[in-house]
Amino acid sequence: MKPGDVVDEAMHTLRDAIKDDGKKGWKKLMDYDKYTTRDWLGSNWDHHGFLNPKLPPFNATTINFLEIMNG
């Protein structure tokens, strides 16, 4: 699996929401706006404010790797 695939998998929900309905998708994206990309990748909070074990969280080493490879 390529680094870009990992990032795409982590962000597909937001991307799909924006494609499906721009206004609702934007609102969903704004639910996460309080996080930097690094913070979000290191968390597993969903947009309802609940822990979701299906979301990342990636450790710092993985986040660094993804950041470097997707630069």
N, CA, C and O atoms as a GROMACS GRO file, in nm:
protein
  284
    1MET      N    1   0.085  -0.117   0.000
    1MET     CA    2   0.000   0.000   0.000
    1MET      C    3   0.089   0.124   0.000
    1MET      O    4   0.185   0.133   0.077
    2LYS      N    5   0.057   0.216  -0.086
    2LYS     CA    6   0.133   0.342  -0.096
    2LYS      C    7   0.087   0.440   0.011
    2LYS      O    8  -0.028   0.433   0.056
    3PRO      N    9   0.175   0.533   0.052
    3PRO     CA   10   0.136   0.632   0.153
    3PRO      C   11   0.010   0.711   0.114
    3PRO      O   12  -0.073   0.740   0.200
    4GLY      N   13  -0.002   0.745  -0.013
    4GLY     CA   14  -0.120   0.818  -0.057
    4GLY      C   15  -0.248   0.739  -0.036
    4GLY      O   16  -0.354   0.796  -0.009
    5ASP      N   17  -0.239   0.605  -0.049
    5ASP     CA   18  -0.355   0.520  -0.027
    5ASP      C   19  -0.401   0.527   0.119
    5ASP      O   20  -0.520   0.526   0.147
    6VAL      N   21  -0.305   0.534   0.209
    6VAL     CA   22  -0.337   0.542   0.352
    6VAL      C   23  -0.411   0.672   0.382
    6VAL      O   24  -0.512   0.673   0.452
    7VAL      N   25  -0.361   0.782   0.328
    7VAL     CA   26  -0.424   0.912   0.350
    7VAL      C   27  -0.562   0.914   0.284
    7VAL      O   28  -0.659   0.962   0.344
    8ASP      N   29  -0.572   0.862   0.162
    8ASP     CA   30  -0.701   0.856   0.094
    8ASP      C   31  -0.804   0.778   0.174
    8ASP      O   32  -0.919   0.820   0.185
    9GLU      N   33  -0.764   0.666   0.229
    9GLU     CA   34  -0.854   0.584   0.309
    9GLU      C   35  -0.901   0.660   0.434
    9GLU      O   36  -1.017   0.653   0.472
   10ALA      N   37  -0.809   0.732   0.496
   10ALA     CA   38  -0.844   0.806   0.617
   10ALA      C   39  -0.938   0.921   0.588
   10ALA      O   40  -1.018   0.959   0.674
   11MET      N   41  -0.932   0.978   0.468
   11MET     CA   42  -1.009   1.099   0.438
   11MET      C   43  -1.126   1.075   0.344
   11MET      O   44  -1.195   1.170   0.307
   12HIS      N   45  -1.150   0.951   0.304
   12HIS     CA   46  -1.253   0.926   0.205
   12HIS      C   47  -1.392   0.970   0.250
   12HIS      O   48  -1.472   1.014   0.168
   13THR      N   49  -1.424   0.959   0.378
   13THR     CA   50  -1.555   0.997   0.428
   13THR      C   51  -1.582   1.145   0.403
   13THR      O   52  -1.690   1.183   0.357
   14LEU      N   53  -1.483   1.229   0.434
   14LEU     CA   54  -1.499   1.373   0.412
   14LEU      C   55  -1.506   1.406   0.263
   14LEU      O   56  -1.590   1.486   0.221
   15ARG      N   57  -1.420   1.347   0.186
   15ARG     CA   58  -1.417   1.372   0.042
   15ARG      C   59  -1.549   1.331  -0.022
   15ARG      O   60  -1.604   1.404  -0.105
   16ASP      N   61  -1.601   1.214   0.016
   16ASP     CA   62  -1.727   1.166  -0.040
   16ASP      C   63  -1.844   1.254   0.002
   16ASP      O   64  -1.935   1.278  -0.078
   17ALA      N   65  -1.841   1.303   0.126
   17ALA     CA   66  -1.949   1.390   0.174
   17ALA      C   67  -1.954   1.520   0.093
   17ALA      O   68  -2.062   1.569   0.061
   18ILE      N   69  -1.837   1.574   0.060
   18ILE     CA   70  -1.832   1.697  -0.019
   18ILE      C   71  -1.879   1.671  -0.162
   18ILE      O   72  -1.948   1.754  -0.220
   19LYS      N   73  -1.841   1.557  -0.218
   19LYS     CA   74  -1.885   1.523  -0.354
   19LYS      C   75  -2.036   1.501  -0.360
   19LYS      O   76  -2.101   1.544  -0.455
   20ASP      N   77  -2.091   1.436  -0.258
   20ASP     CA   78  -2.234   1.403  -0.258
   20ASP      C   79  -2.323   1.526  -0.239
   20ASP      O   80  -2.424   1.541  -0.307
   21ASP      N   81  -2.285   1.612  -0.147
   21ASP     CA   82  -2.364   1.732  -0.118
   21ASP      C   83  -2.268   1.836  -0.064
   21ASP      O   84  -2.227   1.831   0.051
   22GLY      N   85  -2.234   1.931  -0.149
   22GLY     CA   86  -2.133   2.031  -0.114
   22GLY      C   87  -2.156   2.102   0.018
   22GLY      O   88  -2.062   2.115   0.097
   23LYS      N   89  -2.279   2.148   0.043
   23LYS     CA   90  -2.306   2.222   0.166
   23LYS      C   91  -2.296   2.132   0.288
   23LYS      O   92  -2.235   2.170   0.388
   24LYS      N   93  -2.356   2.014   0.282
   24LYS     CA   94  -2.350   1.921   0.396
   24LYS      C   95  -2.207   1.871   0.415
   24LYS      O   96  -2.160   1.856   0.528
   25GLY      N   97  -2.139   1.846   0.305
   25GLY     CA   98  -2.000   1.801   0.313
   25GLY      C   99  -1.910   1.906   0.376
   25GLY      O  100  -1.823   1.875   0.457
   26TRP      N  101  -1.933   2.033   0.338
   26TRP     CA  102  -1.854   2.142   0.396
   26TRP      C  103  -1.880   2.151   0.545
   26TRP      O  104  -1.786   2.171   0.623
   27LYS      N  105  -2.007   2.137   0.587
   27LYS     CA  106  -2.040   2.142   0.730
   27LYS      C  107  -1.968   2.030   0.804
   27LYS      O  108  -1.917   2.050   0.914
   28LYS      N  109  -1.966   1.911   0.744
   28LYS     CA  110  -1.896   1.798   0.806
   28LYS      C  111  -1.747   1.828   0.818
   28LYS      O  112  -1.686   1.800   0.920
   29LEU      N  113  -1.689   1.885   0.713
   29LEU     CA  114  -1.548   1.920   0.717
   29LEU      C  115  -1.520   2.022   0.828
   29LEU      O  116  -1.418   2.012   0.896
   30MET      N  117  -1.610   2.117   0.846
   30MET     CA  118  -1.592   2.218   0.949
   30MET      C  119  -1.602   2.158   1.091
   30MET      O  120  -1.549   2.216   1.186
   31ASP      N  121  -1.668   2.043   1.105
   31ASP     CA  122  -1.669   1.974   1.234
   31ASP      C  123  -1.528   1.935   1.276
   31ASP      O  124  -1.497   1.926   1.395
   32TYR      N  125  -1.442   1.912   1.177
   32TYR     CA  126  -1.303   1.873   1.204
   32TYR      C  127  -1.207   1.991   1.197
   32TYR      O  128  -1.087   1.974   1.221
   33ASP      N  129  -1.256   2.109   1.164
   33ASP     CA  130  -1.170   2.223   1.138
   33ASP      C  131  -1.084   2.263   1.257
   33ASP      O  132  -0.981   2.328   1.240
   34LYS      N  133  -1.124   2.224   1.377
   34LYS     CA  134  -1.045   2.259   1.496
   34LYS      C  135  -0.914   2.181   1.503
   34LYS      O  136  -0.827   2.214   1.584
   35TYR      N  137  -0.900   2.079   1.420
   35TYR     CA  138  -0.780   1.996   1.419
   35TYR      C  139  -0.688   2.034   1.303
   35TYR      O  140  -0.735   2.071   1.196
   36THR      N  141  -0.558   2.024   1.326
   36THR     CA  142  -0.466   2.025   1.213
   36THR      C  143  -0.474   1.886   1.151
   36THR      O  144  -0.529   1.795   1.211
   37THR      N  145  -0.419   1.870   1.032
   37THR     CA  146  -0.420   1.738   0.970
   37THR      C  147  -0.347   1.638   1.058
   37THR      O  148  -0.390   1.524   1.073
   38ARG      N  149  -0.236   1.681   1.114
   38ARG     CA  150  -0.158   1.591   1.202
   38ARG      C  151  -0.240   1.550   1.324
   38ARG      O  152  -0.240   1.433   1.362
   39ASP      N  153  -0.309   1.648   1.386
   39ASP     CA  154  -0.391   1.616   1.502
   39ASP      C  155  -0.501   1.518   1.466
   39ASP      O  156  -0.526   1.422   1.539
   40TRP      N  157  -0.567   1.542   1.353
   40TRP     CA  158  -0.677   1.456   1.312
   40TRP      C  159  -0.629   1.314   1.284
   40TRP      O  160  -0.693   1.216   1.325
   41LEU      N  161  -0.517   1.301   1.213
   41LEU     CA  162  -0.463   1.168   1.185
   41LEU      C  163  -0.422   1.095   1.313
   41LEU      O  164  -0.424   0.972   1.318
   42GLY      N  165  -0.386   1.170   1.415
   42GLY     CA  166  -0.346   1.110   1.542
   42GLY      C  167  -0.461   1.088   1.638
   42GLY      O  168  -0.439   1.046   1.752
   43SER      N  169  -0.582   1.115   1.594
   43SER     CA  170  -0.699   1.096   1.680
   43SER      C  171  -0.791   0.990   1.621
   43SER      O  172  -0.773   0.948   1.506
   44ASN      N  173  -0.887   0.948   1.697
   44ASN     CA  174  -0.990   0.861   1.640
   44ASN      C  175  -1.128   0.910   1.684
   44ASN      O  176  -1.218   0.831   1.713
   45TRP      N  177  -1.142   1.043   1.687
   45TRP     CA  178  -1.271   1.105   1.717
   45TRP      C  179  -1.349   1.118   1.588
   45TRP      O  180  -1.295   1.161   1.486
   46ASP      N  181  -1.476   1.082   1.592
   46ASP     CA  182  -1.558   1.101   1.473
   46ASP      C  183  -1.622   1.240   1.477
   46ASP      O  184  -1.601   1.315   1.572
   47HIS      N  185  -1.699   1.275   1.375
   47HIS     CA  186  -1.756   1.410   1.368
   47HIS      C  187  -1.868   1.432   1.468
   47HIS      O  188  -1.918   1.544   1.481
   48HIS      N  189  -1.909   1.327   1.541
   48HIS     CA  190  -2.009   1.343   1.646
   48HIS      C  191  -1.944   1.361   1.783
   48HIS      O  192  -2.014   1.380   1.883
   49GLY      N  193  -1.812   1.356   1.789
   49GLY     CA  194  -1.741   1.373   1.915
   49GLY      C  195  -1.725   1.245   1.994
   49GLY      O  196  -1.698   1.249   2.114
   50PHE      N  197  -1.741   1.130   1.928
   50PHE     CA  198  -1.726   1.001   1.994
   50PHE      C  199  -1.600   0.931   1.945
   50PHE      O  200  -1.559   0.948   1.831
   51LEU      N  201  -1.540   0.852   2.032
   51LEU     CA  202  -1.427   0.770   1.989
   51LEU      C  203  -1.477   0.665   1.891
   51LEU      O  204  -1.579   0.601   1.914
   52ASN      N  205  -1.404   0.648   1.783
   52ASN     CA  206  -1.440   0.551   1.682
   52ASN      C  207  -1.319   0.463   1.654
   52ASN      O  208  -1.223   0.509   1.592
   53PRO      N  209  -1.320   0.338   1.700
   53PRO     CA  210  -1.204   0.252   1.682
   53PRO      C  211  -1.172   0.220   1.536
   53PRO      O  212  -1.064   0.169   1.507
   54LYS      N  213  -1.263   0.250   1.442
   54LYS     CA  214  -1.237   0.226   1.301
   54LYS      C  215  -1.157   0.339   1.237
   54LYS      O  216  -1.102   0.321   1.128
   55LEU      N  217  -1.151   0.456   1.301
   55LEU     CA  218  -1.070   0.566   1.250
   55LEU      C  219  -0.926   0.547   1.292
   55LEU      O  220  -0.897   0.469   1.383
   56PRO      N  221  -0.831   0.620   1.226
   56PRO     CA  222  -0.691   0.589   1.243
   56PRO      C  223  -0.655   0.529   1.378
   56PRO      O  224  -0.654   0.406   1.374
   57PRO      N  225  -0.626   0.581   1.491
   57PRO     CA  226  -0.532   0.692   1.496
   57PRO      C  227  -0.394   0.643   1.454
   57PRO      O  228  -0.356   0.530   1.486
   58PHE      N  229  -0.322   0.725   1.385
   58PHE     CA  230  -0.186   0.689   1.346
   58PHE      C  231  -0.088   0.742   1.450
   58PHE      O  232  -0.112   0.847   1.510
   59ASN      N  233   0.020   0.670   1.471
   59ASN     CA  234   0.122   0.718   1.566
   59ASN      C  235   0.209   0.824   1.497
   59ASN      O  236   0.202   0.841   1.375
   60ALA      N  237   0.291   0.893   1.576
   60ALA     CA  238   0.372   1.004   1.524
   60ALA      C  239   0.466   0.960   1.412
   60ALA      O  240   0.486   1.034   1.316
   61THR      N  241   0.524   0.842   1.423
   61THR     CA  242   0.615   0.793   1.319
   61THR      C  243   0.541   0.775   1.187
   61THR      O  244   0.593   0.812   1.081
   62THR      N  245   0.422   0.719   1.192
   62THR     CA  246   0.343   0.699   1.071
   62THR      C  247   0.299   0.832   1.012
   62THR      O  248   0.305   0.851   0.891
   63ILE      N  249   0.256   0.925   1.098
   63ILE     CA  250   0.215   1.057   1.050
   63ILE      C  251   0.333   1.128   0.984
   63ILE      O  252   0.316   1.190   0.878
   64ASN      N  253   0.451   1.121   1.043
   64ASN     CA  254   0.571   1.181   0.982
   64ASN      C  255   0.598   1.121   0.846
   64ASN      O  256   0.627   1.194   0.750
   65PHE      N  257   0.589   0.989   0.835
   65PHE     CA  258   0.613   0.920   0.708
   65PHE      C  259   0.511   0.966   0.603
   65PHE      O  260   0.548   0.999   0.491
   66LEU      N  261   0.383   0.968   0.641
   66LEU     CA  262   0.279   1.010   0.547
   66LEU      C  263   0.300   1.154   0.502
   66LEU      O  264   0.281   1.187   0.385
   67GLU      N  265   0.340   1.238   0.594
   67GLU     CA  266   0.363   1.379   0.561
   67GLU      C  267   0.480   1.393   0.463
   67GLU      O  268   0.472   1.471   0.368
   68ILE      N  269   0.586   1.320   0.486
   68ILE     CA  270   0.703   1.326   0.398
   68ILE      C  271   0.672   1.271   0.260
   68ILE      O  272   0.710   1.330   0.160
   69MET      N  273   0.602   1.158   0.256
   69MET     CA  274   0.576   1.092   0.128
   69MET      C  275   0.466   1.161   0.048
   69MET      O  276   0.462   1.146  -0.074
   70ASN      N  277   0.379   1.236   0.112
   70ASN     CA  278   0.271   1.306   0.042
   70ASN      C  279   0.299   1.454   0.028
   70ASN      O  280   0.224   1.526  -0.036
   71GLY      N  281   0.410   1.499   0.090
   71GLY     CA  282   0.460   1.632   0.094
   71GLY      C  283   0.381   1.739   0.036
   71GLY      O  284   0.424   1.855   0.039
   0.00000   0.00000   0.00000
